[in-house]
Amino acid sequence: MPNTESIPTALDVNQKQTNYRWVIVALLFFATTINYLDRVVISLLKPTLEKQFNWSETDYSNLVMVFQAAYAIGMLGIGSIIDKVGTKIGYALSITMWSIVGIATGFVKTTFGFGIARAGLGLSEAGNFPAAIKTVAEWFPKKERALATGIFNSGTNIGAIVAPLTVPFITATYGWEWAFIITGATGFIWLVLWWAIYKKPADHKSVSASELAYINSDVDERTEEAAAAGSLKISWFKLLTYRQTWAFFFGKLLTDPIWWFYLFWLPAFLKAQYGLQGTAAALPVALVYTIASVGSVFGGWLPLNLTRKGMSIFQARKTSMFIYALCALPVVFAQWLGSMNIWFAVLIIGFAASAHQAWSANIFTTVSDMFPRRTVASVSGIGGLAGAVGGILIARLAGRLFDHYKSLGHIETGYYIMFIICGLAYLTAWGVMHLLVPTFKTIDLSEKTA
């Protein structure tokens, strides 16, 4: 009679720990890299396009505002659409549309055409973060979500690194049109991989029973099952009755614009302050976002480490975000120190961008900490709307400031003012969020009142 104890059973195999959730994070990282690569191209082509189309600083800021306004409009509905159709279809539709628009921008011949193209890009790119945050909520337990978010969110930096290292070269070799066409086409590579790989954890053959149990280890099954069954009809109006939603809203409203400012005006700052443009600005811009990518991953690691030492998830998140808010302050002195040496400015701006990315990894995760999975994309969309509105306001302010001080021959004064705003935004946001949600509470959407 054979010794059956030595023969592995199907159950034994299924119980072996897998870590397939990190493959999914790699896909999110790739998508976010493409997302930012496509949106940042115009900032690197600003000097070229200014000459060709005779743009003023206000004209450029208007194009930034058009993108952000469309992004905000996209956020009005994209989260609820993704919640309804699911992450696989929702994410695929979003990246398909923004890739098509990115390619089409290379065929634009007028300033008005650029406005239409930037609107289309903003509208379609609005799907990236709600879909990615929802994916993380589906694939990770709460304690790992900030780390997973930090990793995929570091794609924003990689996209911003790849752009200055490639776009000036493509432009010099083939023309600015091909910079849009080539970067836009990369989205279709991701689309093939996403469609072939992505499924929900419970349906994925590469996920073991033990990994699935780990992913679902802190799920409120009663609330999730009720939501999945459709017994909870959740609208934006209901979500807006919760202070947790407003904490996320104001946190994004006050801090997202700072990242938009770095993204769209860093190359312009290097040109105005140091006369750098094109390939000459590639290394400083790439260095800023390289430093920022470190902050993105560290931002997710710190709260995870604090929870391992016994701190609650909420307290670890709040403590980490306060530290990152303090780390954003030194950017107030970036221009002053940069007057001594350009690399002082680059390093300080890089450190501030790193603080933002660490903050961003955690503020995104507060949504999946406090809301059931079914609503994560919708709440993320509300916050994305707030961030885009803030981006519109800061673009308007920046354009007016720079045109005003440029006419006086002192454009650097406009940057002094903007860097002060950038430094103080995070502590302000942290204070507002703390006032709205001083203690942790997981939302139960079956309740009739907040």
Beta strands, then each sheet from edge to edge (+ up, - down):
end
